[in-house]
Amino acid sequence: MFLNHHSRRHFLAQSGVGLSSLALTWLLQDQAKAAPVKPTLERPTFDLLPKPHPGKPQATAMISLFMQGGPSHIDLFEPKPELDKRHMQNFSGQIQYDNAAEASAKLFASPWKFSKRGECGTELSELLPHLGHVVDDICLIRAMHTGVNNHGQSINALNNGRVLGGRPSLGAWLSYGLGTENRNLPAFVILSDPQGLPVLGVENWNNGWLPSLYQGTVIRPKEPRILNLDPPPKLQGAVQKRFLGYLDQLNQEHLTQHPGEHDLAARISSFELAARMQTAAKEALDLSQETEETQKLYGLDNPKCAEYGTRCLFARRLIERGVRFVQIHTGNQHWDHHGGILTALPNMCQVTDQPSAALVTDLKRRGLLDTTLVHWGGEMGRLPVIQNEKNIGRDHNTHGFSTWLAGGGIKGGLAYGATDEFGHKAIDKVVHHFDYHATLLHLFGLDPLKLTFQRPGGTGSLLDGQDGKIVWDILKNGPHNAAI
Protein backbone atom coordinates (compact mmCIF):
# COMPACT_ATOMS: atom_id res chain seq x y z
CA MET A 1 0.00 0.00 0.00
CA PHE A 2 2.82 2.40 0.93
CA LEU A 3 4.69 1.76 -2.32
CA ASN A 4 1.56 2.21 -4.39
CA HIS A 5 0.46 5.47 -2.80
CA HIS A 6 3.43 7.81 -2.95
CA SER A 7 2.42 11.47 -2.94
CA ARG A 8 3.56 13.69 -5.84
CA ARG A 9 5.66 15.73 -3.39
CA HIS A 10 7.36 12.58 -2.12
CA PHE A 11 8.07 11.39 -5.66
CA LEU A 12 9.62 14.73 -6.68
CA ALA A 13 11.68 14.87 -3.50
CA GLN A 14 13.07 11.40 -4.09
CA SER A 15 13.69 12.03 -7.79
CA GLY A 16 14.90 15.63 -7.56
CA VAL A 17 18.55 14.93 -8.21
CA GLY A 18 17.84 12.94 -11.36
CA LEU A 19 15.35 15.44 -12.75
CA SER A 20 17.64 18.34 -12.03
CA SER A 21 20.40 16.69 -14.01
CA LEU A 22 18.06 16.06 -16.91
CA ALA A 23 16.70 19.59 -16.81
CA LEU A 24 20.20 21.07 -16.69
CA THR A 25 21.31 18.98 -19.64
CA TRP A 26 18.24 20.00 -21.63
CA LEU A 27 18.75 23.69 -20.83
CA LEU A 28 22.40 23.63 -21.83
CA GLN A 29 21.59 21.92 -25.13
CA ASP A 30 18.79 24.39 -25.82
CA GLN A 31 21.05 27.37 -25.10
CA ALA A 32 23.72 25.94 -27.37
CA LYS A 33 21.20 25.76 -30.21
CA ALA A 34 19.98 29.33 -29.93
CA ALA A 35 20.96 31.88 -27.30
CA PRO A 36 18.00 34.11 -26.38
CA VAL A 37 17.99 37.52 -27.99
CA LYS A 38 18.30 40.22 -25.37
CA PRO A 39 16.06 43.24 -25.84
CA THR A 40 17.79 46.46 -26.90
CA LEU A 41 17.57 48.86 -23.97
CA GLU A 42 19.02 51.84 -25.82
CA ARG A 43 18.24 53.11 -29.28
CA PRO A 44 21.18 52.50 -31.66
CA THR A 45 23.11 55.41 -33.08
CA PHE A 46 24.64 55.59 -36.55
CA ASP A 47 27.56 57.50 -37.99
CA LEU A 48 30.11 57.50 -40.83
CA LEU A 49 33.20 57.12 -38.66
CA PRO A 50 35.68 54.59 -40.07
CA LYS A 51 34.97 51.09 -38.81
CA PRO A 52 37.33 48.12 -38.66
CA HIS A 53 37.03 45.47 -41.35
CA PRO A 54 35.83 42.28 -39.59
CA GLY A 55 37.91 40.16 -41.96
CA LYS A 56 41.13 40.75 -43.83
CA PRO A 57 40.24 43.27 -46.56
CA GLN A 58 41.77 43.26 -50.02
CA ALA A 59 39.72 46.27 -51.14
CA THR A 60 39.11 49.45 -49.16
CA ALA A 61 37.30 51.51 -51.83
CA MET A 62 35.28 50.91 -54.99
CA ILE A 63 34.53 52.74 -58.24
CA SER A 64 31.56 51.39 -60.21
CA LEU A 65 31.31 52.41 -63.87
CA PHE A 66 27.65 51.57 -64.46
CA MET A 67 26.73 51.33 -68.15
CA GLN A 68 22.97 51.64 -67.91
CA GLY A 69 21.02 50.09 -70.76
CA GLY A 70 22.91 46.89 -71.48
CA PRO A 71 26.17 46.82 -73.50
CA SER A 72 26.22 44.06 -76.12
CA HIS A 73 28.61 41.38 -74.85
CA ILE A 74 28.39 39.64 -78.24
CA ASP A 75 29.87 42.68 -79.96
CA LEU A 76 32.35 43.73 -77.25
CA PHE A 77 33.59 40.92 -75.04
CA GLU A 78 32.83 37.41 -76.30
CA PRO A 79 33.56 36.28 -79.87
CA LYS A 80 31.21 33.63 -81.22
CA PRO A 81 32.56 31.66 -84.25
CA GLU A 82 29.35 29.61 -84.53
CA LEU A 83 27.31 32.79 -84.67
CA ASP A 84 29.58 34.02 -87.45
CA LYS A 85 28.93 30.82 -89.41
CA ARG A 86 25.17 31.01 -88.94
CA HIS A 87 24.82 34.72 -89.70
CA MET A 88 21.28 35.59 -90.94
CA GLN A 89 20.07 32.02 -90.49
CA ASN A 90 17.02 31.36 -88.31
CA PHE A 91 17.66 30.49 -84.68
CA SER A 92 15.83 27.31 -83.74
CA GLY A 93 16.00 27.66 -79.95
CA GLN A 94 13.67 29.48 -77.58
CA ILE A 95 14.34 33.14 -76.80
CA GLN A 96 12.65 35.46 -74.35
CA TYR A 97 12.05 38.78 -76.11
CA ASP A 98 11.36 42.06 -74.38
CA ASN A 99 9.82 43.57 -77.53
CA ALA A 100 8.05 40.76 -79.35
CA ALA A 101 6.55 43.13 -81.93
CA GLU A 102 9.98 43.86 -83.43
CA ALA A 103 11.44 40.42 -82.75
CA SER A 104 13.19 38.32 -85.36
CA ALA A 105 14.62 34.81 -85.34
CA LYS A 106 17.51 35.77 -87.64
CA LEU A 107 20.92 35.37 -86.07
CA PHE A 108 23.15 38.41 -86.36
CA ALA A 109 26.92 37.99 -86.11
CA SER A 110 29.00 40.82 -84.75
CA PRO A 111 30.11 43.15 -87.55
CA TRP A 112 33.24 44.04 -85.56
CA LYS A 113 36.45 42.03 -85.45
CA PHE A 114 37.90 40.45 -82.32
CA SER A 115 41.59 39.99 -81.59
CA LYS A 116 43.75 38.72 -78.74
CA ARG A 117 45.08 41.48 -76.49
CA GLY A 118 47.77 41.67 -73.85
CA GLU A 119 49.99 38.89 -72.57
CA CYS A 120 46.89 37.00 -71.38
CA GLY A 121 45.51 36.84 -74.93
CA THR A 122 41.93 37.69 -73.98
CA GLU A 123 39.92 38.44 -77.12
CA LEU A 124 38.26 41.86 -77.27
CA SER A 125 36.35 43.77 -79.92
CA GLU A 126 38.04 46.38 -82.07
CA LEU A 127 35.56 48.84 -80.51
CA LEU A 128 37.60 48.70 -77.28
CA PRO A 129 41.18 49.55 -78.28
CA HIS A 130 42.04 51.28 -74.99
CA LEU A 131 40.70 48.47 -72.81
CA GLY A 132 43.09 46.19 -74.69
CA HIS A 133 45.99 48.15 -73.16
CA VAL A 134 44.93 47.18 -69.61
CA VAL A 135 43.43 43.74 -70.29
CA ASP A 136 46.18 42.09 -68.22
CA ASP A 137 44.85 43.99 -65.20
CA ILE A 138 41.17 43.06 -65.54
CA CYS A 139 39.04 39.99 -64.95
CA LEU A 140 36.43 39.69 -67.68
CA ILE A 141 33.39 37.80 -66.38
CA ARG A 142 31.56 36.38 -69.40
CA ALA A 143 28.74 34.56 -67.60
CA MET A 144 26.83 37.12 -65.55
CA HIS A 145 23.16 36.34 -64.90
CA THR A 146 20.19 38.07 -63.30
CA GLY A 147 17.42 36.38 -65.30
CA VAL A 148 14.95 39.30 -65.26
CA ASN A 149 14.55 40.92 -68.65
CA ASN A 150 13.46 44.43 -67.66
CA HIS A 151 15.92 47.24 -66.98
CA GLY A 152 14.55 48.27 -63.60
CA GLN A 153 14.43 44.81 -62.04
CA SER A 154 17.87 43.86 -63.35
CA ILE A 155 19.36 47.15 -62.13
CA ASN A 156 17.86 46.44 -58.72
CA ALA A 157 19.30 42.92 -58.72
CA LEU A 158 22.83 44.20 -59.38
CA ASN A 159 22.53 47.33 -57.25
CA ASN A 160 20.54 46.28 -54.19
CA GLY A 161 20.47 42.47 -54.30
CA ARG A 162 16.84 41.84 -55.26
CA VAL A 163 14.61 42.64 -58.23
CA LEU A 164 12.35 44.76 -56.03
CA GLY A 165 12.99 48.43 -55.27
CA GLY A 166 13.14 50.25 -51.95
CA ARG A 167 16.19 48.36 -50.72
CA PRO A 168 19.62 49.73 -49.75
CA SER A 169 22.08 50.00 -52.64
CA LEU A 170 25.57 48.54 -52.60
CA GLY A 171 27.16 51.92 -51.83
CA ALA A 172 24.83 52.38 -48.86
CA TRP A 173 25.79 48.94 -47.48
CA LEU A 174 29.52 49.68 -47.75
CA SER A 175 29.04 53.07 -46.09
CA TYR A 176 27.01 51.46 -43.31
CA GLY A 177 29.49 48.65 -42.77
CA LEU A 178 32.76 50.56 -43.05
CA GLY A 179 32.14 54.31 -42.76
CA THR A 180 34.53 56.69 -44.48
CA GLU A 181 38.16 57.69 -44.04
CA ASN A 182 37.50 61.38 -44.73
CA ARG A 183 34.90 63.18 -42.61
CA ASN A 184 35.09 66.21 -44.91
CA LEU A 185 33.71 64.31 -47.92
CA PRO A 186 30.72 61.97 -48.36
CA ALA A 187 31.25 58.23 -48.00
CA PHE A 188 29.11 57.42 -51.07
CA VAL A 189 29.25 59.67 -54.15
CA ILE A 190 27.28 59.58 -57.41
CA LEU A 191 28.62 61.19 -60.60
CA SER A 192 25.59 61.49 -62.87
CA ASP A 193 25.41 62.02 -66.62
CA PRO A 194 24.67 65.49 -68.05
CA GLN A 195 22.12 63.95 -70.43
CA GLY A 196 19.92 62.65 -67.65
CA LEU A 197 19.56 60.19 -64.81
CA PRO A 198 19.57 56.42 -65.47
CA VAL A 199 16.45 54.27 -65.33
CA LEU A 200 15.00 54.38 -61.78
CA GLY A 201 16.69 57.74 -61.17
CA VAL A 202 17.63 58.43 -57.56
CA GLU A 203 16.59 54.91 -56.50
CA ASN A 204 19.96 53.76 -57.86
CA TRP A 205 21.71 55.31 -54.84
CA ASN A 206 18.92 54.75 -52.33
CA ASN A 207 19.58 54.04 -48.64
CA GLY A 208 16.39 51.91 -48.52
CA TRP A 209 15.63 50.93 -44.95
CA LEU A 210 19.10 51.85 -43.72
CA PRO A 211 19.26 55.25 -42.02
CA SER A 212 19.26 58.06 -44.60
CA LEU A 213 22.78 58.95 -43.50
CA TYR A 214 23.96 56.22 -45.91
CA GLN A 215 22.34 57.38 -49.15
CA GLY A 216 24.50 58.57 -52.04
CA THR A 217 25.50 62.21 -52.50
CA VAL A 218 25.14 63.47 -56.07
CA ILE A 219 27.86 65.61 -57.62
CA ARG A 220 26.31 67.39 -60.57
CA PRO A 221 27.69 66.86 -64.09
CA LYS A 222 27.90 70.62 -64.65
CA GLU A 223 29.00 73.62 -62.64
CA PRO A 224 28.18 74.28 -59.92
CA ARG A 225 29.00 70.66 -59.13
CA ILE A 226 27.50 70.98 -55.63
CA LEU A 227 24.66 73.44 -55.13
CA ASN A 228 24.61 75.97 -52.28
CA LEU A 229 28.10 75.06 -51.12
CA ASP A 230 29.28 78.63 -50.55
CA PRO A 231 27.72 80.90 -47.91
CA PRO A 232 26.74 84.45 -48.90
CA PRO A 233 29.59 86.98 -48.46
CA LYS A 234 28.07 88.50 -45.31
CA LEU A 235 28.21 85.10 -43.54
CA GLN A 236 31.73 84.05 -44.49
CA GLY A 237 34.63 83.72 -42.06
CA ALA A 238 34.22 84.21 -38.33
CA VAL A 239 30.53 85.08 -38.66
CA GLN A 240 29.77 81.71 -40.21
CA LYS A 241 31.90 79.90 -37.65
CA ARG A 242 29.99 81.42 -34.73
CA PHE A 243 26.65 80.78 -36.42
CA LEU A 244 27.48 77.12 -37.11
CA GLY A 245 28.69 76.65 -33.53
CA TYR A 246 25.38 77.97 -32.18
CA LEU A 247 23.41 75.88 -34.69
CA ASP A 248 25.29 72.75 -33.63
CA GLN A 249 24.40 73.42 -30.00
CA LEU A 250 20.70 73.73 -30.87
CA ASN A 251 20.79 70.64 -33.05
CA GLN A 252 22.39 68.50 -30.36
CA GLU A 253 19.88 69.64 -27.76
CA HIS A 254 17.03 68.83 -30.15
CA LEU A 255 18.53 65.43 -30.96
CA THR A 256 18.87 64.63 -27.27
CA GLN A 257 15.15 65.27 -26.87
CA HIS A 258 14.39 62.91 -29.78
CA PRO A 259 16.72 59.91 -29.39
CA GLY A 260 16.71 57.34 -32.18
CA GLU A 261 15.27 59.69 -34.81
CA HIS A 262 17.47 58.51 -37.69
CA ASP A 263 16.23 61.04 -40.24
CA LEU A 264 16.85 63.91 -37.83
CA ALA A 265 20.36 62.66 -37.06
CA ALA A 266 21.02 62.25 -40.80
CA ARG A 267 19.90 65.82 -41.56
CA ILE A 268 22.12 67.21 -38.83
CA SER A 269 25.04 65.13 -40.11
CA SER A 270 24.33 66.32 -43.67
CA PHE A 271 24.42 69.98 -42.59
CA GLU A 272 27.69 69.43 -40.73
CA LEU A 273 29.21 67.65 -43.74
CA ALA A 274 28.13 70.48 -46.06
CA ALA A 275 30.02 72.98 -43.92
CA ARG A 276 33.18 70.87 -43.96
CA MET A 277 32.87 70.28 -47.72
CA GLN A 278 33.19 73.98 -48.53
CA THR A 279 36.94 73.53 -48.74
CA ALA A 280 37.44 69.78 -49.18
CA ALA A 281 35.02 69.28 -52.09
CA LYS A 282 36.36 72.21 -54.07
CA GLU A 283 39.88 70.90 -53.72
CA ALA A 284 38.88 67.34 -54.68
CA LEU A 285 37.10 68.53 -57.83
CA ASP A 286 39.82 70.95 -58.93
CA LEU A 287 41.35 69.29 -62.01
CA SER A 288 43.78 72.18 -62.56
CA GLN A 289 45.99 70.34 -60.06
CA GLU A 290 46.36 67.46 -62.54
CA THR A 291 49.21 67.38 -65.04
CA GLU A 292 48.55 67.84 -68.74
CA GLU A 293 49.70 64.25 -69.30
CA THR A 294 47.09 62.92 -66.85
CA GLN A 295 44.32 64.98 -68.39
CA LYS A 296 45.19 63.66 -71.85
CA LEU A 297 45.33 60.12 -70.50
CA TYR A 298 41.64 60.42 -69.54
CA GLY A 299 40.80 61.99 -72.91
CA LEU A 300 40.03 65.48 -71.63
CA ASP A 301 41.44 66.85 -74.88
CA ASN A 302 39.00 64.67 -76.89
CA PRO A 303 35.51 66.21 -77.26
CA LYS A 304 33.99 62.76 -77.66
CA CYS A 305 35.02 61.48 -74.23
CA ALA A 306 36.09 64.61 -72.32
CA GLU A 307 32.97 64.76 -70.16
CA TYR A 308 33.08 61.09 -69.15
CA GLY A 309 36.84 61.33 -68.68
CA THR A 310 36.32 64.25 -66.30
CA ARG A 311 34.03 62.16 -64.12
CA CYS A 312 36.49 59.24 -64.12
CA LEU A 313 39.24 61.61 -63.00
CA PHE A 314 36.95 63.00 -60.30
CA ALA A 315 36.39 59.43 -59.11
CA ARG A 316 40.11 58.77 -58.76
CA ARG A 317 40.61 62.03 -56.83
CA LEU A 318 37.70 61.24 -54.49
CA ILE A 319 38.90 57.71 -53.77
CA GLU A 320 42.39 59.07 -53.23
CA ARG A 321 40.96 61.32 -50.50
CA GLY A 322 39.16 58.58 -48.60
CA VAL A 323 35.71 58.33 -50.20
CA ARG A 324 34.50 54.75 -49.85
CA PHE A 325 32.30 54.22 -52.93
CA VAL A 326 31.92 56.20 -56.18
CA GLN A 327 29.46 55.25 -58.88
CA ILE A 328 29.53 56.82 -62.36
CA HIS A 329 26.33 56.44 -64.38
CA THR A 330 25.80 56.79 -68.08
CA GLY A 331 22.53 58.44 -69.08
CA ASN A 332 19.11 56.87 -69.44
CA GLN A 333 19.23 53.92 -71.87
CA HIS A 334 22.41 55.06 -73.63
CA TRP A 335 23.42 51.39 -74.09
CA ASP A 336 19.91 50.14 -74.86
CA HIS A 337 20.41 49.49 -78.58
CA HIS A 338 17.10 48.04 -79.78
CA GLY A 339 17.85 49.74 -83.09
CA GLY A 340 20.70 51.58 -84.77
CA ILE A 341 23.34 49.47 -83.08
CA LEU A 342 25.76 49.84 -86.02
CA THR A 343 26.33 53.50 -85.13
CA ALA A 344 25.10 53.78 -81.54
CA LEU A 345 27.38 51.10 -80.07
CA PRO A 346 30.61 52.55 -81.56
CA ASN A 347 29.55 55.99 -80.31
CA MET A 348 29.15 54.80 -76.72
CA CYS A 349 32.47 52.98 -76.85
CA GLN A 350 34.15 56.20 -77.97
CA VAL A 351 32.62 57.96 -74.95
CA THR A 352 33.68 55.43 -72.30
CA ASP A 353 36.56 53.24 -73.54
CA GLN A 354 39.51 55.61 -73.13
CA PRO A 355 38.49 57.08 -69.74
CA SER A 356 37.66 53.64 -68.28
CA ALA A 357 41.03 52.21 -69.28
CA ALA A 358 42.76 55.39 -68.11
CA LEU A 359 41.23 54.96 -64.66
CA VAL A 360 42.79 51.50 -64.31
CA THR A 361 46.15 52.78 -65.58
CA ASP A 362 46.15 55.82 -63.32
CA LEU A 363 45.14 53.91 -60.19
CA LYS A 364 47.84 51.33 -60.87
CA ARG A 365 50.68 53.80 -61.34
CA ARG A 366 49.68 55.64 -58.15
CA GLY A 367 49.65 52.42 -56.11
CA LEU A 368 45.88 52.61 -55.57
CA LEU A 369 44.69 49.71 -57.74
CA ASP A 370 45.68 47.08 -55.20
CA THR A 371 43.07 48.40 -52.75
CA THR A 372 40.55 50.00 -55.13
CA LEU A 373 38.01 47.72 -56.79
CA VAL A 374 36.91 48.92 -60.25
CA HIS A 375 33.71 47.61 -61.83
CA TRP A 376 32.53 48.13 -65.44
CA GLY A 377 29.21 46.81 -66.67
CA GLY A 378 25.48 47.25 -67.17
CA GLU A 379 22.37 45.46 -66.01
CA MET A 380 22.16 43.16 -69.05
CA GLY A 381 23.60 42.18 -72.42
CA ARG A 382 21.90 41.71 -75.80
CA LEU A 383 20.38 38.84 -77.79
CA PRO A 384 22.13 37.12 -80.73
CA VAL A 385 19.16 37.71 -83.06
CA ILE A 386 18.07 40.82 -84.94
CA GLN A 387 15.55 43.20 -83.54
CA ASN A 388 14.09 45.74 -85.96
CA GLU A 389 15.30 44.52 -89.37
CA LYS A 390 14.89 47.98 -90.89
CA ASN A 391 17.22 49.54 -88.31
CA ILE A 392 19.18 46.65 -86.84
CA GLY A 393 19.42 46.33 -83.09
CA ARG A 394 19.48 43.70 -80.35
CA ASP A 395 16.90 43.04 -77.63
CA HIS A 396 17.52 42.51 -73.88
CA ASN A 397 19.43 39.53 -72.53
CA THR A 398 19.85 39.01 -68.78
CA HIS A 399 20.49 35.25 -69.02
CA GLY A 400 24.13 35.69 -70.00
CA PHE A 401 26.25 38.85 -70.33
CA SER A 402 29.65 40.31 -69.52
CA THR A 403 31.17 42.65 -66.99
CA TRP A 404 34.73 43.29 -65.86
CA LEU A 405 36.47 43.92 -62.54
CA ALA A 406 39.96 45.16 -61.75
CA GLY A 407 42.06 45.78 -58.65
CA GLY A 408 41.07 45.28 -55.02
CA GLY A 409 42.12 41.63 -54.84
CA ILE A 410 40.88 40.59 -58.31
CA LYS A 411 43.05 38.45 -60.60
CA GLY A 412 44.11 40.27 -63.74
CA GLY A 413 44.44 38.82 -67.23
CA LEU A 414 41.55 36.42 -66.72
CA ALA A 415 38.49 35.61 -68.85
CA TYR A 416 36.07 33.74 -66.60
CA GLY A 417 33.03 31.73 -67.68
CA ALA A 418 31.16 31.67 -70.98
CA THR A 419 27.77 31.82 -72.62
CA ASP A 420 26.56 29.24 -75.15
CA GLU A 421 27.77 29.14 -78.77
CA PHE A 422 25.40 31.97 -79.72
CA GLY A 423 25.91 34.17 -76.64
CA HIS A 424 22.37 33.64 -75.39
CA LYS A 425 22.67 31.92 -71.99
CA ALA A 426 25.46 31.62 -69.42
CA ILE A 427 26.50 27.97 -69.29
CA ASP A 428 30.01 27.84 -67.79
CA LYS A 429 31.00 29.24 -64.37
CA VAL A 430 27.79 31.25 -64.07
CA VAL A 431 27.99 34.27 -61.76
CA HIS A 432 24.60 35.31 -60.39
CA HIS A 433 24.08 38.79 -58.97
CA PHE A 434 24.09 37.40 -55.43
CA ASP A 435 27.42 35.62 -56.09
CA TYR A 436 28.79 38.94 -57.31
CA HIS A 437 27.67 40.66 -54.11
CA ALA A 438 29.03 37.92 -51.84
CA THR A 439 32.39 38.23 -53.60
CA LEU A 440 32.51 42.02 -53.32
CA LEU A 441 31.69 41.99 -49.60
CA HIS A 442 34.35 39.34 -49.03
CA LEU A 443 36.93 41.53 -50.77
CA PHE A 444 36.07 44.31 -48.31
CA GLY A 445 36.55 41.97 -45.37
CA LEU A 446 32.80 41.82 -44.70
CA ASP A 447 30.80 38.68 -44.02
CA PRO A 448 27.64 38.74 -46.20
CA LEU A 449 25.73 36.91 -43.44
CA LYS A 450 26.82 39.30 -40.68
CA LEU A 451 26.45 42.64 -42.45
CA THR A 452 22.83 43.06 -41.38
CA PHE A 453 20.35 45.66 -40.21
CA GLN A 454 17.55 44.99 -37.75
CA ARG A 455 14.19 46.02 -39.21
CA PRO A 456 10.76 45.91 -37.56
CA GLY A 457 9.86 43.00 -39.85
CA GLY A 458 13.12 41.12 -39.30
CA THR A 459 16.80 41.24 -40.14
CA GLY A 460 17.76 42.65 -43.54
CA SER A 461 20.95 42.14 -45.53
CA LEU A 462 22.29 42.60 -49.05
CA LEU A 463 21.94 38.89 -49.91
CA ASP A 464 18.69 38.62 -47.93
CA GLY A 465 18.56 34.82 -47.82
CA GLN A 466 19.96 34.19 -51.30
CA ASP A 467 22.68 31.57 -51.51
CA GLY A 468 25.49 33.85 -52.67
CA LYS A 469 28.79 32.04 -53.21
CA ILE A 470 32.18 33.74 -53.26
CA VAL A 471 33.74 33.33 -56.70
CA TRP A 472 37.14 32.25 -55.39
CA ASP A 473 38.65 31.59 -58.82
CA ILE A 474 38.70 35.30 -59.74
CA LEU A 475 40.45 36.35 -56.50
CA LYS A 476 44.17 36.72 -55.94
CA ASN A 477 43.94 35.36 -52.42
CA GLY A 478 41.60 32.57 -51.39
CA PRO A 479 41.34 28.87 -50.65
CA HIS A 480 40.29 27.90 -54.17
CA ASN A 481 42.72 29.66 -56.48
CA ALA A 482 43.15 26.76 -58.84
CA ALA A 483 44.07 27.59 -62.43
CA ILE A 484 41.08 28.30 -64.64
Secondary structure as the mmCIF struct_conf table of DSSP 4:
data_model
#
loop_
_struct_conf.conf_type_id
_struct_conf.id
_struct_conf.beg_label_comp_id
_struct_conf.beg_label_asym_id
_struct_conf.beg_label_seq_id
_struct_conf.end_label_comp_id
_struct_conf.end_label_asym_id
_struct_conf.end_label_seq_id
TURN_TY1_P TURN_TY1_P1 PHE A 2 PHE A 2
HELX_RH_3T_P HELX_RH_3T_P1 LEU A 3 HIS A 5
HELX_RH_AL_P HELX_RH_AL_P1 ARG A 8 LYS A 33
HELX_LH_PP_P HELX_LH_PP_P1 ALA A 35 THR A 40
BEND BEND1 GLU A 42 GLU A 42
BEND BEND2 PRO A 54 GLY A 55
BEND BEND3 GLN A 58 GLN A 58
BEND BEND4 THR A 60 THR A 60
STRN STRN1 ALA A 61 PHE A 66
TURN_TY1_P TURN_TY1_P2 GLN A 68 GLY A 69
HELX_RH_AL_P HELX_RH_AL_P2 HIS A 73 LEU A 76
TURN_TY1_P TURN_TY1_P3 PHE A 77 PHE A 77
HELX_RH_AL_P HELX_RH_AL_P3 PRO A 81 LYS A 85
TURN_TY1_P TURN_TY1_P4 ARG A 86 MET A 88
BEND BEND5 GLN A 89 GLN A 89
STRN STRN2 ASN A 90 ASN A 90
HELX_LH_PP_P HELX_LH_PP_P2 PHE A 91 PHE A 91
BEND BEND6 GLY A 93 GLY A 93
BEND BEND7 ASP A 98 ASP A 98
HELX_RH_3T_P HELX_RH_3T_P2 ALA A 100 GLU A 102
STRN STRN3 ALA A 103 LEU A 107
BEND BEND8 PRO A 111 TRP A 112
STRN STRN4 PHE A 114 ARG A 117
TURN_TY1_P TURN_TY1_P5 GLY A 118 GLY A 121
STRN STRN5 THR A 122 SER A 125
TURN_TY1_P TURN_TY1_P6 GLU A 126 LEU A 127
TURN_TY1_P TURN_TY1_P7 PRO A 129 HIS A 130
HELX_RH_3T_P HELX_RH_3T_P3 LEU A 131 ASP A 137
STRN STRN6 ILE A 138 HIS A 145
BEND BEND9 ASN A 150 ASN A 150
HELX_RH_AL_P HELX_RH_AL_P4 HIS A 151 ASN A 160
BEND BEND10 GLY A 161 ARG A 167
HELX_RH_AL_P HELX_RH_AL_P5 LEU A 170 LEU A 178
BEND BEND11 GLU A 181 GLU A 181
TURN_TY1_P TURN_TY1_P8 ARG A 183 ASN A 184
BEND BEND12 LEU A 185 LEU A 185
BEND BEND13 ALA A 187 ALA A 187
STRN STRN7 PHE A 188 LEU A 191
TURN_TY1_P TURN_TY1_P9 PRO A 194 GLN A 195
HELX_LH_PP_P HELX_LH_PP_P3 LEU A 197 PRO A 198
TURN_TY1_P TURN_TY1_P10 VAL A 199 LEU A 200
HELX_RH_3T_P HELX_RH_3T_P4 GLY A 201 TRP A 205
TURN_TY1_P TURN_TY1_P11 GLY A 208 TRP A 209
BEND BEND14 LEU A 210 LEU A 210
HELX_RH_3T_P HELX_RH_3T_P5 SER A 212 TYR A 214
BEND BEND15 GLN A 215 GLN A 215
HELX_LH_PP_P HELX_LH_PP_P4 GLY A 216 GLY A 216
STRN STRN8 THR A 217 ILE A 219
HELX_LH_PP_P HELX_LH_PP_P5 ARG A 220 ARG A 220
BEND BEND16 PRO A 221 ILE A 226
TURN_TY1_P TURN_TY1_P12 LEU A 227 ASN A 228
BEND BEND17 ASP A 230 ASP A 230
HELX_LH_PP_P HELX_LH_PP_P6 PRO A 231 PRO A 232
HELX_RH_3T_P HELX_RH_3T_P6 PRO A 233 LEU A 235
TURN_TY1_P TURN_TY1_P13 GLY A 237 GLY A 237
HELX_RH_AL_P HELX_RH_AL_P6 ALA A 238 GLN A 257
BEND BEND18 HIS A 258 HIS A 258
TURN_TY1_P TURN_TY1_P14 PRO A 259 GLY A 260
HELX_RH_AL_P HELX_RH_AL_P7 HIS A 262 ALA A 284
TURN_TY1_P TURN_TY1_P15 LEU A 285 LEU A 285
HELX_RH_3T_P HELX_RH_3T_P7 LEU A 287 GLN A 289
BEND BEND19 GLU A 290 GLU A 290
HELX_RH_AL_P HELX_RH_AL_P8 GLU A 292 LEU A 297
TURN_TY1_P TURN_TY1_P16 TYR A 298 ASP A 301
TURN_TY1_P TURN_TY1_P17 PRO A 303 CYS A 305
HELX_RH_AL_P HELX_RH_AL_P9 ALA A 306 GLU A 320
TURN_TY1_P TURN_TY1_P18 ARG A 321 GLY A 322
BEND BEND20 ARG A 324 ARG A 324
STRN STRN9 PHE A 325 HIS A 329
TURN_TY1_P TURN_TY1_P19 ASN A 332 TRP A 335
BEND BEND21 HIS A 338 GLY A 339
HELX_RH_AL_P HELX_RH_AL_P10 ILE A 341 ARG A 365
TURN_TY1_P TURN_TY1_P20 ARG A 366 GLY A 367
TURN_TY1_P TURN_TY1_P21 LEU A 369 THR A 371
STRN STRN10 THR A 372 GLY A 377
BEND BEND22 GLU A 379 GLU A 379
STRN STRN11 GLY A 381 ARG A 382
BEND BEND23 PRO A 384 PRO A 384
STRN STRN12 VAL A 385 GLN A 387
TURN_TY1_P TURN_TY1_P22 GLU A 389 LYS A 390
BEND BEND24 ASN A 391 ASN A 391
STRN STRN13 GLY A 393 GLY A 393
STRN STRN14 HIS A 396 ASN A 397
BEND BEND25 HIS A 399 GLY A 400
STRN STRN15 PHE A 401 ALA A 406
BEND BEND26 GLY A 407 GLY A 407
TURN_TY1_P TURN_TY1_P23 GLY A 408 GLY A 409
STRN STRN16 ILE A 410 ILE A 410
HELX_LH_PP_P HELX_LH_PP_P7 LYS A 411 LYS A 411
BEND BEND27 GLY A 412 GLY A 413
STRN STRN17 LEU A 414 TYR A 416
STRN STRN18 ALA A 418 THR A 419
TURN_TY1_P TURN_TY1_P24 GLU A 421 PHE A 422
BEND BEND28 GLY A 423 LYS A 425
STRN STRN19 ALA A 426 ASP A 428
BEND BEND29 LYS A 429 LYS A 429
STRN STRN20 VAL A 431 HIS A 432
HELX_RH_AL_P HELX_RH_AL_P11 HIS A 433 LEU A 443
TURN_TY1_P TURN_TY1_P25 PHE A 444 GLY A 445
TURN_TY1_P TURN_TY1_P26 PRO A 448 LYS A 450
STRN STRN21 THR A 452 ARG A 455
TURN_TY1_P TURN_TY1_P27 PRO A 456 GLY A 457
STRN STRN22 GLY A 458 SER A 461
BEND BEND30 LEU A 462 LEU A 463
TURN_TY1_P TURN_TY1_P28 ASP A 464 GLY A 465
HELX_RH_3T_P HELX_RH_3T_P8 TRP A 472 ILE A 474
STRN STRN23 LEU A 475 LEU A 475
BEND BEND31 LYS A 476 GLY A 478
TURN_TY1_P TURN_TY1_P29 PRO A 479 HIS A 480
#
